[in-house]
Amino acid sequence: MSVAILGAGVMGGTVVSGLLRAGRAPGTLLISERRPDRAGELRERYGVEVVSNVEAATRAATLVLVVKPQDMPDLLDEIAPVVRPDQLVVSLAAGITTAFVEARLPDGVAVVRVMPNTPALVDEGMAAISAGAHCDEAHLVEAEDLLRATGKVLRVPERQQDAVTAISGSGPAYLFFVVEAMIEAGVHLGLPRSTATELVVQTMVGSAMLLRETGEHPTVLRERVTSPGGTTAAAIRELEDHKVRAAFMTALDSAARRSRELASGSET
């Protein structure tokens, strides 16, 4: 079964490279890319065939749509005449519902909605998938197989996708924000920036691995670091006094609300 990646930007390229590393043969992949320089780069780097959107949609069994949300209507209008009911369409465009895609394609086409995130670039992504009206188990398994090449995959009801967007889709930015703040604090405390950066990044990586490998609740792990009357306790008290926990909850609620607005077509 051939797979076409329509849209070869950062995330599209990430999907292609992940599939190849996972063992997919270059001859089973098609990529559509309008820019000649980018098309040449993709051919040279991955050894895959680069074709037009229409040709990709005509030839492939599975179509992975990796374009910006504002470009999705034009892409769907372009490929709709050649899309067949026996194809699977996987959409990675934030805020685009399965109903939106289904309404612009022939009746009966199976559509899977995906919310990925940028750690897919290093095969540590988190992708949440939701089934459209015409999906069955085989379609979901196919989508999972594709996305597992760049990280973990989780099935969620589509009504939860706005929350997923707020938590994991936008989540890397929040963590990078915290990392920035900790590095700046290290510099303020007298550390060279390179030293502060290495300390913070490895602490973040190690903490994430500890969470994943032990399976313990983050509260338990935090309390193990927090000795009564110690340095960590003093820092946590300041964070609580500044309502950092409440600020995070408000921020993520705002992200979810914005996701709902984008899904409804609001640009305000």
Beta strands, then each sheet from edge to edge (+ up, - down):
strand 1: 3-6
strand 2: 29-32
strand 3: 49-51
strand 4: 62-65
strand 5: 88-91
strand 6: 110-115
strand 7: 125-131
strand 8: 151-155
sheet 1: 3+ 2+ 1+ 4+ 5+ 6+ 7- 8-
end
